[in-house]
Amino acid sequence: MQFDGSDVSNIEGIFDSLGKAEGIAELSRFAKTVALPIQRDIAVALVAQDKLEYEPLAISLLIDTSATAWKRQNAAGALGEHGTERALPYLRQVAAAPASTDDLKSLHIWAVEACQRLERRLTERQNPKD
């Protein structure tokens, strides 16, 4: 894993090297010692591992218009696959936002798809098939 003041890369390498359980533990410890932008990147990776206590940080990245679109897309993807009902209004908000650039249009598509995935998961959870 590499990082600077506002960016972290190769978080998945931690899971590859340490395994899921130890990777989650290491990232959880590390997140407490770094700046907010890095905490949010780590939170997205941890939400993708079903560590939902990090969902509020992932949501904050999703709705942060000053964050890069690709980071916001990553947050949308993790929330769509692993998030809870708490993430739904924020995904809808991003999906409904005007998209004036190619990056924002791509984010819009990611948010719409993530919203659909989350809605489908929540519906299936409420109405399990026999």
Backbone as a printed PyTorch tensor [residue, N CA C, xyz], in Angstrom:
tensor([[[  0.8520,  -1.1660,   0.0000],
         [  0.0000,   0.0000,   0.0000],
         [  0.8980,   1.2280,   0.0000]],

        [[  0.5070,   2.1910,  -0.8180],
         [  1.2350,   3.4490,  -0.8810],
         [  0.2420,   4.5770,  -0.6600]],

        [[  0.7140,   5.6670,  -0.0390],
         [ -0.1830,   6.7950,   0.1560],
         [  0.6090,   8.0830,   0.2740]],

        [[ -0.1090,   9.1820,   0.0070],
         [  0.4190,  10.5090,   0.2870],
         [ -0.6520,  11.2100,   1.1130]],

        [[ -0.6270,  12.5170,   1.1690],
         [ -1.5460,  13.2410,   2.0430],
         [ -3.0140,  13.0860,   1.7160]],

        [[ -3.3450,  12.7390,   0.4700],
         [ -4.7510,  12.6730,   0.1100],
         [ -5.1230,  11.4670,  -0.7490]],

        [[ -4.1990,  10.5430,  -0.9330],
         [ -4.4830,   9.4270,  -1.8230],
         [ -3.7910,   8.1740,  -1.3050]],

        [[ -4.4510,   7.0590,  -1.5210],
         [ -3.8880,   5.7670,  -1.1480],
         [ -4.1220,   4.8120,  -2.3140]],

        [[ -3.1420,   3.9900,  -2.5750],
         [ -3.2910,   3.0540,  -3.6820],
         [ -2.9050,   1.6490,  -3.2280]],

        [[ -3.4110,   0.6910,  -3.9630],
         [ -3.1230,  -0.7220,  -3.7460],
         [ -3.5470,  -1.2210,  -2.3640]],

        [[ -4.7060,  -0.7580,  -1.9320],
         [ -5.2530,  -1.2650,  -0.6660],
         [ -5.5020,  -2.7650,  -0.7700]],

        [[ -5.9390,  -3.2070,  -1.9420],
         [ -6.2180,  -4.6290,  -2.1320],
         [ -4.9720,  -5.4780,  -1.8970]],

        [[ -3.7850,  -4.8940,  -2.0930],
         [ -2.5470,  -5.6200,  -1.8410],
         [ -2.4140,  -6.0540,  -0.3930]],

        [[ -3.0030,  -5.2850,   0.5150],
         [ -2.9890,  -5.6510,   1.9350],
         [ -3.7400,  -6.9720,   2.1240]],

        [[ -4.9060,  -7.0850,   1.4800],
         [ -5.6840,  -8.3240,   1.6100],
         [ -4.9620,  -9.4860,   0.9470]],

        [[ -4.3050,  -9.2080,  -0.1820],
         [ -3.5440, -10.2610,  -0.8660],
         [ -2.3910, -10.7560,   0.0060]],

        [[ -1.7190,  -9.8230,   0.6840],
         [ -0.5590, -10.1830,   1.4950],
         [ -0.9290, -10.8050,   2.8370]],

        [[ -1.9260, -10.2260,   3.4950],
         [ -2.2330, -10.6260,   4.8710],
         [ -3.4560, -11.5260,   4.9990]],

        [[ -4.2510, -11.6110,   3.9620],
         [ -5.5210, -12.3270,   4.0660],
         [ -6.6020, -11.3700,   4.5410]],

        [[ -7.8440, -11.7940,   4.4190],
         [ -8.9710, -10.9130,   4.7140],
         [ -9.0010, -10.4470,   6.1720]],

        [[ -8.9730, -11.3670,   7.1110],
         [ -9.1280, -11.0080,   8.5270],
         [ -7.9960, -10.1040,   9.0070]],

        [[ -6.7550, -10.4860,   8.7250],
         [ -5.6190,  -9.6770,   9.1830],
         [ -5.5420,  -8.3640,   8.4070]],

        [[ -5.9130,  -8.3870,   7.1260],
         [ -5.9380,  -7.1600,   6.3280],
         [ -6.9310,  -6.1520,   6.8760]],

        [[ -8.1140,  -6.6400,   7.2420],
         [ -9.1220,  -5.7650,   7.8420],
         [ -8.6050,  -5.1790,   9.1490]],

        [[ -8.0070,  -6.0070,   9.9820],
         [ -7.4760,  -5.5340,  11.2670],
         [ -6.3880,  -4.4830,  11.0540]],

        [[ -5.4880,  -4.7460,  10.1170],
         [ -4.3930,  -3.8020,   9.8570],
         [ -4.9220,  -2.4810,   9.3020]],

        [[ -5.8240,  -2.5350,   8.3500],
         [ -6.3860,  -1.3010,   7.7860],
         [ -7.1890,  -0.5330,   8.8260]],

        [[ -7.9040,  -1.2420,   9.6840],
         [ -8.6680,  -0.5810,  10.7480],
         [ -7.7430,   0.1770,  11.6920]],

        [[ -6.6210,  -0.4420,  12.0490],
         [ -5.6460,   0.2400,  12.9180],
         [ -5.0250,   1.4260,  12.1940]],

        [[ -4.6370,   1.2230,  10.9510],
         [ -3.9730,   2.2650,  10.1640],
         [ -4.8880,   3.4650,   9.9370]],

        [[ -6.1730,   3.2170,   9.7170],
         [ -7.1230,   4.2960,   9.4340],
         [ -7.2040,   5.3110,  10.5720]],

        [[ -6.9130,   4.8730,  11.7760],
         [ -6.9890,   5.7680,  12.9350],
         [ -5.8350,   6.7620,  12.9850]],

        [[ -4.7990,   6.5450,  12.1580],
         [ -3.5810,   7.3610,  12.2630],
         [ -3.3580,   8.2980,  11.0760]],

        [[ -4.2760,   8.3030,  10.1100],
         [ -4.0510,   9.0540,   8.8750],
         [ -5.1040,  10.1450,   8.6940]],

        [[ -4.8530,  11.0250,   7.7500],
         [ -5.7550,  12.1350,   7.4500],
         [ -7.0810,  11.6200,   6.8860]],

        [[ -8.1020,  12.4620,   6.9750],
         [ -9.4490,  12.0920,   6.5540],
         [ -9.5320,  11.5600,   5.1220]],

        [[ -8.8740,  12.1680,   4.1310],
         [ -8.9920,  11.6120,   2.7830],
         [ -8.5280,  10.1530,   2.6900]],

        [[ -7.4810,   9.8150,   3.4190],
         [ -6.9830,   8.4330,   3.4120],
         [ -7.9350,   7.5410,   4.2040]],

        [[ -8.4620,   8.0450,   5.3110],
         [ -9.4370,   7.2750,   6.0840],
         [-10.6230,   6.8890,   5.2070]],

        [[-11.0630,   7.8140,   4.3620],
         [-12.2260,   7.5390,   3.5150],
         [-11.9010,   6.5040,   2.4410]],

        [[-10.6920,   6.5650,   1.8690],
         [-10.2780,   5.5360,   0.9090],
         [-10.2710,   4.1570,   1.5720]],

        [[ -9.7260,   4.1110,   2.7760],
         [ -9.6780,   2.8500,   3.5200],
         [-11.0920,   2.3900,   3.8680]],

        [[-11.9490,   3.3300,   4.2330],
         [-13.3310,   2.9900,   4.5730],
         [-14.0430,   2.3120,   3.4060]],

        [[-13.8160,   2.7940,   2.1930],
         [-14.4360,   2.1710,   1.0160],
         [-13.9700,   0.7230,   0.8940]],

        [[-12.6760,   0.5030,   1.0710],
         [-12.1450,  -0.8700,   0.9960],
         [-12.7250,  -1.7470,   2.0980]],

        [[-12.9170,  -1.1870,   3.2740],
         [-13.4570,  -1.9760,   4.3850],
         [-14.9500,  -2.2390,   4.2230]],

        [[-15.6970,  -1.2790,   3.6900],
         [-17.1180,  -1.5250,   3.3920],
         [-17.2310,  -2.6590,   2.3730]],

        [[-16.3160,  -2.6720,   1.4110],
         [-16.3140,  -3.7480,   0.4070],
         [-16.0250,  -5.1130,   1.0390]],

        [[-15.5200,  -5.1110,   2.2690],
         [-15.2800,  -6.3430,   3.0220],
         [-16.3700,  -6.5460,   4.0800]],

        [[-17.4900,  -5.8380,   3.9130],
         [-18.6440,  -5.9290,   4.8180],
         [-18.3890,  -5.3800,   6.2180]],

        [[-17.4540,  -4.4700,   6.3560],
         [-17.2170,  -3.8000,   7.6380],
         [-18.0540,  -2.5210,   7.6400]],

        [[-19.3250,  -2.6760,   7.9720],
         [-20.2950,  -1.6000,   7.7880],
         [-20.1680,  -0.4650,   8.7930]],

        [[-19.3610,  -0.6230,   9.8050],
         [-19.1280,   0.5050,  10.7120],
         [-18.3830,   1.6370,   9.9900]],

        [[-17.8050,   1.3350,   8.8340],
         [-17.1030,   2.3450,   8.0340],
         [-17.9970,   2.9710,   6.9620]],

        [[-19.2620,   2.5580,   6.9240],
         [-20.1840,   3.0890,   5.9160],
         [-20.3200,   4.6150,   5.9740]],

        [[-20.4310,   5.2460,   7.1480],
         [-20.5490,   6.7120,   7.1450],
         [-19.3610,   7.4200,   6.4720]],

        [[-18.1550,   6.9120,   6.6550],
         [-17.0000,   7.5150,   5.9850],
         [-17.0670,   7.3020,   4.4760]],

        [[-17.5160,   6.1330,   4.0450],
         [-17.6590,   5.8720,   2.6130],
         [-18.7350,   6.7780,   2.0200]],

        [[-19.8200,   6.9950,   2.7470],
         [-20.8700,   7.9070,   2.2900],
         [-20.3250,   9.3240,   2.1840]],

        [[-19.5130,   9.7270,   3.1480],
         [-18.9650,  11.0910,   3.1000],
         [-18.0890,  11.2890,   1.8680]],

        [[-17.3800,  10.2430,   1.4540],
         [-16.5960,  10.3300,   0.2240],
         [-17.5210,  10.4000,  -0.9910]],

        [[-18.5490,   9.5800,  -1.0060],
         [-19.4990,   9.5720,  -2.1120],
         [-20.0760,  10.9570,  -2.3810]],

        [[-20.4290,  11.6780,  -1.3510],
         [-21.1210,  12.9630,  -1.5330],
         [-20.1810,  14.1690,  -1.5530]],

        [[-18.9020,  13.9410,  -1.3920],
         [-17.9270,  15.0320,  -1.3870],
         [-17.6240,  15.4730,  -2.8280]],

        [[-18.1790,  16.5970,  -3.2210],
         [-18.0030,  17.0650,  -4.5940],
         [-16.5800,  17.5290,  -4.8800]],

        [[-15.7690,  17.6920,  -3.8600],
         [-14.3700,  18.0660,  -4.0980],
         [-13.4780,  16.8390,  -4.3240]],

        [[-13.9950,  15.6590,  -4.0300],
         [-13.2310,  14.4130,  -4.2550],
         [-13.2670,  14.0710,  -5.7430]],

        [[-12.2690,  13.3380,  -6.1910],
         [-12.2360,  12.9430,  -7.5970],
         [-13.4040,  12.0000,  -7.9020]],

        [[-13.8590,  12.0680,  -9.1300],
         [-15.0150,  11.2690,  -9.5330],
         [-14.7400,   9.7740,  -9.3870]],

        [[-13.5160,   9.3390,  -9.7010],
         [-13.2360,   7.8970,  -9.6130],
         [-13.2790,   7.3900,  -8.1740]],

        [[-12.8670,   8.2430,  -7.2140],
         [-12.9630,   7.8240,  -5.8130],
         [-14.4270,   7.7440,  -5.3950]],

        [[-15.2120,   8.6910,  -5.8660],
         [-16.6410,   8.6850,  -5.5680],
         [-17.3120,   7.4710,  -6.2150]],

        [[-16.8640,   7.0890,  -7.4100],
         [-17.3800,   5.8900,  -8.0720],
         [-17.0590,   4.6470,  -7.2490]],

        [[-15.8320,   4.5700,  -6.7350],
         [-15.4550,   3.4360,  -5.8850],
         [-16.3660,   3.3540,  -4.6600]],

        [[-16.6500,   4.5090,  -4.0650],
         [-17.5440,   4.5330,  -2.9040],
         [-18.9400,   4.0610,  -3.3040]],

        [[-19.4380,   4.5450,  -4.4450],
         [-20.7590,   4.1180,  -4.9200],
         [-20.7860,   2.6080,  -5.1330]],

        [[-19.7530,   2.0730,  -5.7530],
         [-19.6960,   0.6390,  -6.0070],
         [-19.7270,  -0.1740,  -4.7260]],

        [[-18.9100,   0.2170,  -3.7500],
         [-18.8700,  -0.5130,  -2.4760],
         [-20.2040,  -0.4060,  -1.7430]],

        [[-20.7930,   0.7760,  -1.7600],
         [-22.0730,   0.9570,  -1.0770],
         [-23.1960,   0.1940,  -1.7850]],

        [[-23.1530,   0.1490,  -3.1080],
         [-24.1670,  -0.5960,  -3.8460],
         [-24.1080,  -2.0900,  -3.5770]],

        [[-22.8990,  -2.6100,  -3.4170],
         [-22.7190,  -4.0480,  -3.1950],
         [-22.8400,  -4.4520,  -1.7290]],

        [[-22.4560,  -3.5620,  -0.8250],
         [-22.3370,  -3.9620,   0.5890],
         [-23.0320,  -3.0230,   1.5620]],

        [[-23.5090,  -1.8840,   1.0940],
         [-24.0750,  -0.8780,   1.9850],
         [-25.4160,  -1.2760,   2.5790]],

        [[-25.8970,  -0.4210,   3.4390],
         [-27.1850,  -0.6220,   4.0960],
         [-28.1690,   0.4300,   3.5980]],

        [[-29.3670,   0.3580,   4.1240],
         [-30.4090,   1.3130,   3.7500],
         [-29.9640,   2.7530,   4.0050]],

        [[-29.0830,   2.9530,   4.9480],
         [-28.5770,   4.2910,   5.2620],
         [-27.9230,   4.9550,   4.0450]],

        [[-27.3100,   4.1660,   3.1510],
         [-26.6090,   4.7150,   1.9880],
         [-27.5450,   5.1010,   0.8480]],

        [[-28.7420,   4.5590,   0.8400],
         [-29.6430,   4.7340,  -0.2980],
         [-29.9500,   6.1920,  -0.6390]],

        [[-30.3240,   7.0460,   0.3200],
         [-30.6240,   8.4270,  -0.0700],
         [-29.4120,   9.1610,  -0.6490]],

        [[-28.2400,   8.8110,  -0.2020],
         [-27.0300,   9.4680,  -0.7110],
         [-26.7020,   8.9930,  -2.1190]],

        [[-26.9030,   7.7120,  -2.3840],
         [-26.7280,   7.2090,  -3.7450],
         [-27.7370,   7.8710,  -4.6760]],

        [[-28.9740,   8.0180,  -4.2140],
         [-30.0050,   8.6850,  -5.0230],
         [-29.6340,  10.1420,  -5.2820]],

        [[-29.1070,  10.7950,  -4.2570],
         [-28.6970,  12.1970,  -4.3930],
         [-27.6230,  12.3480,  -5.4720]],

        [[-26.6180,  11.4940,  -5.4470],
         [-25.5430,  11.5610,  -6.4330],
         [-26.0720,  11.1870,  -7.8150]],

        [[-26.9590,  10.2000,  -7.8680],
         [-27.5310,   9.7840,  -9.1480],
         [-28.3680,  10.8890,  -9.7820]],

        [[-28.9720,  11.7230,  -8.9600],
         [-29.8410,  12.7860,  -9.4610],
         [-29.0920,  14.0940,  -9.7430]],

        [[-27.8530,  14.1770,  -9.3250],
         [-27.0910,  15.4250,  -9.4980],
         [-26.7910,  15.6650, -10.9780]],

        [[-26.7420,  16.9360, -11.3790],
         [-26.4030,  17.2370, -12.7660],
         [-24.9900,  16.7590, -13.0910]],

        [[-24.8200,  16.2770, -14.3040],
         [-23.5280,  15.7390, -14.7350],
         [-23.0620,  16.5150, -15.9580]],

        [[-22.1550,  17.4450, -15.7450],
         [-21.7310,  18.3300, -16.8310],
         [-20.4250,  17.9060, -17.5010]],

        [[-19.6870,  17.0090, -16.8740],
         [-18.4270,  16.5500, -17.4600],
         [-18.4920,  15.0440, -17.6760]],

        [[-17.5620,  14.5190, -18.4560],
         [-17.5290,  13.0670, -18.6730],
         [-17.3260,  12.3130, -17.3700]],

        [[-16.4590,  12.8410, -16.4930],
         [-16.2300,  12.1800, -15.2020],
         [-17.5050,  12.1390, -14.3660]],

        [[-18.2470,  13.2430, -14.3550],
         [-19.4840,  13.2760, -13.5720],
         [-20.5760,  12.4240, -14.2200]],

        [[-20.5800,  12.3340, -15.5450],
         [-21.5390,  11.4520, -16.2200],
         [-21.2510,  10.0020, -15.8530]],

        [[-19.9830,   9.6460, -15.8090],
         [-19.6090,   8.2960, -15.4060],
         [-20.0100,   8.0440, -13.9530]],

        [[-19.7650,   9.0130, -13.0780],
         [-20.1780,   8.8880, -11.6760],
         [-21.6860,   8.7100, -11.5920]],

        [[-22.4180,   9.4690, -12.3790],
         [-23.8740,   9.3640, -12.3930],
         [-24.2930,   7.9290, -12.7120]],

        [[-23.6960,   7.3410, -13.7410],
         [-24.0270,   5.9600, -14.1360],
         [-23.7000,   4.9950, -12.9990]],

        [[-22.5250,   5.1590, -12.4010],
         [-22.1270,   4.2940, -11.2760],
         [-23.1300,   4.4160, -10.1350]],

        [[-23.5440,   5.6470,  -9.8230],
         [-24.4680,   5.8640,  -8.7080],
         [-25.8400,   5.2570,  -9.0020]],

        [[-26.3260,   5.4130, -10.2410],
         [-27.6150,   4.8230, -10.6110],
         [-27.5490,   3.3040, -10.4620]],

        [[-26.4850,   2.6990, -11.0120],
         [-26.3470,   1.2400, -10.9350],
         [-26.1770,   0.7630,  -9.4930]],

        [[-25.4060,   1.5000,  -8.7010],
         [-25.2140,   1.1290,  -7.2920],
         [-26.5340,   1.2270,  -6.5360]],

        [[-27.2910,   2.2540,  -6.8300],
         [-28.6010,   2.4320,  -6.1990],
         [-29.5110,   1.2520,  -6.5340]],

        [[-29.5210,   0.8480,  -7.7940],
         [-30.3390,  -0.2910,  -8.2100],
         [-29.8950,  -1.5780,  -7.5120]],

        [[-28.5790,  -1.7980,  -7.4270],
         [-28.0790,  -3.0050,  -6.7600],
         [-28.4750,  -3.0140,  -5.2830]],

        [[-28.3140,  -1.8730,  -4.6240],
         [-28.6440,  -1.8020,  -3.2070],
         [-30.1490,  -1.9970,  -2.9980]],

        [[-30.9550,  -1.3510,  -3.8170],
         [-32.4020,  -1.5290,  -3.6970],
         [-32.7870,  -2.9950,  -3.8890]],

        [[-32.1880,  -3.6600,  -4.8720],
         [-32.4650,  -5.0700,  -5.1330],
         [-32.0580,  -5.9260,  -3.9350]],

        [[-30.8650,  -5.6660,  -3.3760],
         [-30.4120,  -6.4420,  -2.2030],
         [-31.3450,  -6.2350,  -1.0220]],

        [[-31.7510,  -4.9950,  -0.7880],
         [-32.6330,  -4.7080,   0.3450],
         [-33.9960,  -5.3670,   0.1610]],

        [[-34.5150,  -5.3520,  -1.0680],
         [-35.7840,  -6.0000,  -1.3600],
         [-35.6930,  -7.4970,  -1.1590]],

        [[-34.6050,  -8.0980,  -1.6340],
         [-34.4200,  -9.5410,  -1.4650],
         [-34.3020,  -9.9100,  -0.0010]],

        [[-33.6720,  -9.0500,   0.7750],
         [-33.5290,  -9.3100,   2.2170],
         [-34.8830,  -9.2410,   2.9110]],

        [[-35.7330,  -8.3020,   2.4790],
         [-37.0610,  -8.1610,   3.0820],
         [-38.0280,  -9.2390,   2.6220]],

        [[-37.8190,  -9.7310,   1.3960],
         [-38.7100, -10.7490,   0.8180],
         [-37.8810, -11.9480,   0.3630]],

        [[-37.3250, -12.6980,   1.3020],
         [-36.4840, -13.8290,   0.9110],
         [-37.2970, -14.8810,   0.1580]],

        [[-36.6360, -15.4970,  -0.8210],
         [-37.2730, -16.5750,  -1.5710],
         [-37.2410, -17.8360,  -0.7290]],

        [[-38.2830, -18.5890,  -0.8090],
         [-38.3620, -19.8170,  -0.0130],
         [-37.4950, -20.9020,  -0.5470]]])
